[in-house]
Structures are given as structure tokens and as C-alpha cells.
Amino acid sequence: MACSSFAKLNASSSQWIGQQSFAQRPGSSSPRLPARRVSLPIRACAYSDELVQTAKSIASPGRGILAIDESNATCGKRLASIGLDNTEVNRQAYRQLLLTTPGLGEYISGAILFEETLYQSTTDGKKFVDCLREEKIVPGIKVDKGLVPLPGSNNESWCQGLDGLASRSAEYYKQGARFAKWRTVVSIPCGPSALAVKEAAWGLARYAAISQDNGLVPIVEPEILLDGDHPIERTLEVAEKVWSEVFFYLAENNVMFEGILLKPSMVTPGAEHKEKASPETIAKYTLTMLRRRVPPAVPGIMFLSGGQSEVEATLNLNSMNQSPNPWHVSFSYARALQNTVLKTWQGRPENIEAAQKSLLVRAKANSLAQLGRYSAEGESEEAKKGMFVKGYTY
């Protein structure tokens, strides 16, 4: 059972509310419920308190999430950009650079790992999970199995991975993971169709319930892709529809809102739209959507960068934190934290320290943005380069 309450009729009948047939008064055409007392016992999963505490820890002031959960294939593309082969040794070396950065926990509260990384150790034999714990960073795990074509849709996708998720989640918990991530996508140029939106919302809700049952705080991530030439108003319309469906099905699956985190896209124009929006405009539209759709019980909103430049993602986050919000509004960035790091490292041992310093620069910038105190003054030209890739896959 997910971590929520349920109601049952307190009578000889054991039918659930919502399944009880209506009774009718003799001579009356109006149906009425039978006159029975209703009890509302609360049933919570074994991890309720821990889930709330984990979510609060990740959503702590001035901190956000480092996402390094790229699949082996996607990590290989990153390594290829600096001339390295896609081998486990090279993937381990790069992730060791990131996860052993001294002082990272000052700005980073959680790290999303790929399954391979969750079970890896440093070259000195120290588990990556232990490296994170020493910095007071919560280890997380990507649990979905990727996107596949959705039959009956307009060339859209659905996310697979529910089969066996409960047993996998239990193993991840044993290994030290305390939160999970499931990414599905919605494409505006493809519609989106009602089928695709419903499939995305239902899959996220089932995953969230299973995660909570196994002690993992679920990050709920229906990414609305940047692809397209649509205006920001269209993105807002789609985002409101998607999040409405998501929260409907989260409630249907008895997911405890205090024990989840969200990873939404910012509300921006399509990447190919003729006019770019300012950080202030993006903040206005994004916060409008969130206030209309997200209950204040949710502890944290951890935005994805979605192909924005490092500086763009930070500026937009900063604009959203210029006044108090009902939730912790922060970041869960991959490319927007790693791009400069990778280019600084170049696969050379002598560059590790410089690369780790560049990670701290980006992490600190986004920490300041979470607090609403960031300034782009002094940022490098590299950090201002956009990273949008049409049809990008993880």
C-alpha cells in the first residue's frame, strides 16, 4: 500500500466508499446513501516518517540535486566529446571526479545515480554511496527503463520500467539509495495527445507509489520537451494540463505528497520560437503554473535544465526565488552543472582538481540562485552556450 489514508464503511458490509450502491426511500425518486457510520482509519507505510525526512533534507536551503544518471550510451556521448572511449573504466573515472569533489555537500543535497554508479567504488575501494554520505548528500537512483514508442499516439513515447520495480527498489534501498527518479516526456509538436498525457501521468503515479512502499522518495518528472516553435503561452497551457493529470493520478494511487519531489520543466517558449523570453517572464509563467497545480504539501520543486545553457538555467532559477514560494524551489541539473566540468577535465588526471573547482563554481552559482542572490557577472562565455539538442535522448 502507498503511504496515505483510506476510508471504509463501518458496518457489516465490507464495501469501500465509492462502490456502495445507493439506497432509495419508499416513494422517493431521489437516491440517498444508507444511514451508516463511516470510520476513517489511517494506514501508512513503514517508511512514512523517513520519506518526509529525506524529502526535507534534499529540499534544504541553498542546495539542490546533481543529476549524473545518464545511461551508459548517453555517458558515452559525453565522453566521446572529449575524445574518450565509452568504457566502464572511463565512466567510473568521470563519476569519481564528480562524486569526490571536496565541499560539494555545501551546495548539493542529493545526487541521482545510474544503476552502474550506485554499485561502484572509487579506485581506492570506497563506495560512491559512502562518499556522498560523508558530504551529507543523499544518494538517489534512476529507476525507469527508458522511452519507447506509444502505440495509438501521434509519434509519442511512453516510459517503461514498472515490471519488477518493487524488487529493484528494495535492492536499491539496501545499497543506500533513498530517493528515485523516473523521467517521462511530453512533446508539444506531437500534440500532445490525451493518450500520451494520461500514460505519462499514470506511469509516474504507479512508480511513485511503488517507490514510497520501498522507502524511496520519488522524483516526479514529466519533462515537457523544449522542441518546437510554439510561444510560451502554449507551453503554459500544456504544462497545466500535464500536472493536473499527474496530481489526479498521484492521489488515485494514494501517494503521500509530503514524501515526493517534483522535477518539472520551466515554462519557456519552444527552442525554435522566434522570440526568447527573459528570466523574469519565464519565472512569471512557471510560478503561475506551479501555484495553480502543485499543493503546498509538496516539499520541493527541483527544476530540470532541459538543454538551457548553464547561465540561462541559473538566471531563470534565480528569478523564481525573488519572493517566497510555498515550496523549496531549486535545481536538479545534469548538463547545466557538468558541461564546463567535462571540458575542463578532458580525461586527463592532471586536470581533475581544476574540473572539480569548476563543478563547485556551478554548484555555488545555483545555490545562490536558490536563495535568490545570484549574479551572472563574471560568467565565462562557455557557460553561456546553449545545450539544446533537438530530439535529445538520455
Secondary structure as UniProt FT lines:
FT   STRAND          4..5
FT   STRAND          8..9
FT   TURN            17..19
FT   STRAND          23..24
FT   TURN            26..27
FT   STRAND          31..32
FT   STRAND          38..39
FT   STRAND          42..43
FT   TURN            46..47
FT   HELIX           48..58
FT   TURN            61..62
FT   STRAND          64..68
FT   HELIX           72..80
FT   TURN            81..83
FT   HELIX           88..99
FT   TURN            102..103
FT   HELIX           104..106
FT   STRAND          108..113
FT   HELIX           115..118
FT   TURN            123..124
FT   HELIX           128..134
FT   TURN            135..136
FT   STRAND          138..142
FT   STRAND          147..149
FT   TURN            151..152
FT   STRAND          157..159
FT   TURN            163..164
FT   HELIX           165..175
FT   STRAND          179..186
FT   TURN            189..190
FT   HELIX           194..213
FT   TURN            214..215
FT   STRAND          217..224
FT   HELIX           232..252
FT   TURN            253..254
FT   HELIX           257..259
FT   STRAND          261..262
FT   TURN            271..272
FT   HELIX           279..293
FT   TURN            296..297
FT   STRAND          300..303
FT   TURN            306..307
FT   HELIX           310..320
FT   STRAND          328..333
FT   HELIX           335..345
FT   TURN            346..347
FT   HELIX           349..351
FT   HELIX           352..370
FT   TURN            371..372
FT   TURN            377..378
FT   HELIX           382..384
FT   TURN            390..391
//
